[in-house]
Amino acid sequence: MIRSSKTHRQSRPLPSSSAITFLRKLRLPLIKSPLKISPSSSLQTQIADMGDSDNLIPFLLKSSSAEQTRRRHQANGVLHQEQKTHEKDSIFRLRKPFSSEYFLGLARQHPIPCFFACCVVFFMFVEYTLFMIPSDSAPFDVGFVVTKPLQRYLAERPSLNSVLAGLNTVFVGLQALYILATLVLEGRGRSTIATVFMFTCRGVLGYTTQLPLPQEFLGSGVDFPVGNVSFFLFYSGHVAAAVIASLDMRRTCRHAMAAAFDVMNVLQVLRLLATRGHYTIDLAAGVMAGVLFDELAGKYEERRR
């Protein structure tokens, strides 16, 4: 009896060519049905499993209607999600933009931009009311003021200053070693590309605007660059390279190494301020340069793939 059923199935006539052409014009995707159609079977075999050609056209029309309904529901879901996003940002489109409700809603939904907006107002007041530094005076630097006791301590102990400078040079060597290792040993070039971008931009900016050396500068023969040679002040390549290495460590889940590099970078910033090796703006710009050129290197790799 089972053999006769197989024989009957194999002898089932295939539907007409017009029905096959109609199915191809619809271009319907595979749908969930009780027939459990195999995606690997040929088109004619699938049509034969559905039944005779007399029942094929109503089945296709029904499937087309179901597919259109599914797509309509999916579109409605997308519109509903866009409507939620529109409602979340609708605080910017209130009819009374200068009412108390507007400012309270703005601060509640966007606290970080509101905080920076208050900072803009504050620093506008500071900028327009402060006294400019005379041209014959040394630059004012808050970092120099904060580290004044440490600067005096190191000035009285040149040997300790040299020890700290040597340790800082070792830290710079570790940065360079790690960045090169990611390229040579691991085959990842993002941190190397970021470093090349960063030092090129530093050379252009450092030569374009050559800042004066701070008056209380404490040099050392073992500091990097070794030998008390000249260097660009803006911006700090020490700090930027450490940031690039730390970001790469976090991408590869080396969180302990990244935390250690961050701690050493903070100590490096403190030493550079105390020895007047960089202005505060040089160090802050170094942090931002490390983040910026790491992102640019990532975008460069994405476009090259």
DAMO-V985255 format. One record per residue. N is the residue number from 1. RES is the residue in three letters. D_LAST is the distance of its C-alpha to the last C-alpha in whole Angstrom. Layout:
<<N | RES | D_LAST> <N | RES | D_LAST>>
This chain:
<<1 | MET | 60> <2 | ILE | 57> <3 | ARG | 57> <4 | SER | 58> <5 | SER | 55> <6 | LYS | 53> <7 | THR | 55> <8 | HIS | 55> <9 | ARG | 51> <10 | GLN | 50> <11 | SER | 53> <12 | ARG | 52> <13 | PRO | 51> <14 | LEU | 48> <15 | PRO | 48> <16 | SER | 48> <17 | SER | 45> <18 | SER | 46> <19 | ALA | 45> <20 | ILE | 42> <21 | THR | 41> <22 | PHE | 41> <23 | LEU | 39> <24 | ARG | 36> <25 | LYS | 37> <26 | LEU | 36> <27 | ARG | 33> <28 | LEU | 34> <29 | PRO | 31> <30 | LEU | 33> <31 | ILE | 35> <32 | LYS | 37> <33 | SER | 41> <34 | PRO | 43> <35 | LEU | 43> <36 | LYS | 40> <37 | ILE | 38> <38 | SER | 36> <39 | PRO | 32> <40 | SER | 32> <41 | SER | 36> <42 | SER | 36> <43 | LEU | 37> <44 | GLN | 41> <45 | THR | 41> <46 | GLN | 40> <47 | ILE | 42> <48 | ALA | 45> <49 | ASP | 45> <50 | MET | 45> <51 | GLY | 48> <52 | ASP | 50> <53 | SER | 49> <54 | ASP | 52> <55 | ASN | 50> <56 | LEU | 47> <57 | ILE | 47> <58 | PRO | 48> <59 | PHE | 45> <60 | LEU | 42> <61 | LEU | 44> <62 | LYS | 44> <63 | SER | 40> <64 | SER | 39> <65 | SER | 41> <66 | ALA | 40> <67 | GLU | 36> <68 | GLN | 37> <69 | THR | 39> <70 | ARG | 36> <71 | ARG | 33> <72 | ARG | 36> <73 | HIS | 36> <74 | GLN | 32> <75 | ALA | 32> <76 | ASN | 35> <77 | GLY | 34> <78 | VAL | 31> <79 | LEU | 33> <80 | HIS | 35> <81 | GLN | 32> <82 | GLU | 32> <83 | GLN | 35> <84 | LYS | 35> <85 | THR | 33> <86 | HIS | 35> <87 | GLU | 38> <88 | LYS | 36> <89 | ASP | 36> <90 | SER | 39> <91 | ILE | 41> <92 | PHE | 39> <93 | ARG | 41> <94 | LEU | 45> <95 | ARG | 48> <96 | LYS | 49> <97 | PRO | 46> <98 | PHE | 49> <99 | SER | 51> <100 | SER | 51> <101 | GLU | 49> <102 | TYR | 46> <103 | PHE | 46> <104 | LEU | 46> <105 | GLY | 44> <106 | LEU | 41> <107 | ALA | 42> <108 | ARG | 42> <109 | GLN | 38> <110 | HIS | 36> <111 | PRO | 38> <112 | ILE | 35> <113 | PRO | 35> <114 | CYS | 39> <115 | PHE | 39> <116 | PHE | 37> <117 | ALA | 39> <118 | CYS | 42> <119 | CYS | 41> <120 | VAL | 40> <121 | VAL | 44> <122 | PHE | 45> <123 | PHE | 44> <124 | MET | 45> <125 | PHE | 48> <126 | VAL | 48> <127 | GLU | 46> <128 | TYR | 49> <129 | THR | 52> <130 | LEU | 51> <131 | PHE | 53> <132 | MET | 51> <133 | ILE | 50> <134 | PRO | 53> <135 | SER | 51> <136 | ASP | 54> <137 | SER | 53> <138 | ALA | 50> <139 | PRO | 47> <140 | PHE | 47> <141 | ASP | 45> <142 | VAL | 45> <143 | GLY | 43> <144 | PHE | 46> <145 | VAL | 49> <146 | VAL | 47> <147 | THR | 47> <148 | LYS | 50> <149 | PRO | 52> <150 | LEU | 49> <151 | GLN | 49> <152 | ARG | 53> <153 | TYR | 53> <154 | LEU | 50> <155 | ALA | 52> <156 | GLU | 55> <157 | ARG | 54> <158 | PRO | 52> <159 | SER | 51> <160 | LEU | 49> <161 | ASN | 47> <162 | SER | 46> <163 | VAL | 46> <164 | LEU | 43> <165 | ALA | 42> <166 | GLY | 41> <167 | LEU | 40> <168 | ASN | 37> <169 | THR | 36> <170 | VAL | 35> <171 | PHE | 33> <172 | VAL | 31> <173 | GLY | 31> <174 | LEU | 30> <175 | GLN | 27> <176 | ALA | 26> <177 | LEU | 26> <178 | TYR | 24> <179 | ILE | 21> <180 | LEU | 21> <181 | ALA | 22> <182 | THR | 19> <183 | LEU | 17> <184 | VAL | 19> <185 | LEU | 20> <186 | GLU | 18> <187 | GLY | 15> <188 | ARG | 13> <189 | GLY | 13> <190 | ARG | 13> <191 | SER | 17> <192 | THR | 17> <193 | ILE | 15> <194 | ALA | 17> <195 | THR | 20> <196 | VAL | 20> <197 | PHE | 19> <198 | MET | 22> <199 | PHE | 24> <200 | THR | 24> <201 | CYS | 25> <202 | ARG | 28> <203 | GLY | 29> <204 | VAL | 29> <205 | LEU | 31> <206 | GLY | 33> <207 | TYR | 34> <208 | THR | 35> <209 | THR | 37> <210 | GLN | 39> <211 | LEU | 40> <212 | PRO | 44> <213 | LEU | 44> <214 | PRO | 46> <215 | GLN | 49> <216 | GLU | 49> <217 | PHE | 47> <218 | LEU | 47> <219 | GLY | 45> <220 | SER | 45> <221 | GLY | 45> <222 | VAL | 42> <223 | ASP | 40> <224 | PHE | 37> <225 | PRO | 36> <226 | VAL | 39> <227 | GLY | 43> <228 | ASN | 43> <229 | VAL | 41> <230 | SER | 40> <231 | PHE | 37> <232 | PHE | 35> <233 | LEU | 36> <234 | PHE | 34> <235 | TYR | 31> <236 | SER | 31> <237 | GLY | 29> <238 | HIS | 30> <239 | VAL | 30> <240 | ALA | 26> <241 | ALA | 25> <242 | ALA | 27> <243 | VAL | 25> <244 | ILE | 22> <245 | ALA | 23> <246 | SER | 24> <247 | LEU | 21> <248 | ASP | 19> <249 | MET | 22> <250 | ARG | 22> <251 | ARG | 19> <252 | THR | 20> <253 | CYS | 23> <254 | ARG | 25> <255 | HIS | 27> <256 | ALA | 30> <257 | MET | 29> <258 | ALA | 27> <259 | ALA | 31> <260 | ALA | 32> <261 | PHE | 30> <262 | ASP | 31> <263 | VAL | 35> <264 | MET | 35> <265 | ASN | 33> <266 | VAL | 36> <267 | LEU | 38> <268 | GLN | 37> <269 | VAL | 37> <270 | LEU | 40> <271 | ARG | 41> <272 | LEU | 40> <273 | LEU | 42> <274 | ALA | 45> <275 | THR | 45> <276 | ARG | 44> <277 | GLY | 41> <278 | HIS | 39> <279 | TYR | 39> <280 | THR | 38> <281 | ILE | 36> <282 | ASP | 34> <283 | LEU | 34> <284 | ALA | 33> <285 | ALA | 30> <286 | GLY | 29> <287 | VAL | 28> <288 | MET | 26> <289 | ALA | 24> <290 | GLY | 23> <291 | VAL | 22> <292 | LEU | 21> <293 | PHE | 19> <294 | ASP | 17> <295 | GLU | 16> <296 | LEU | 15> <297 | ALA | 13> <298 | GLY | 11> <299 | LYS | 10> <300 | TYR | 9> <301 | GLU | 6> <302 | GLU | 5> <303 | ARG | 6> <304 | ARG | 4> <305 | ARG | 0>>
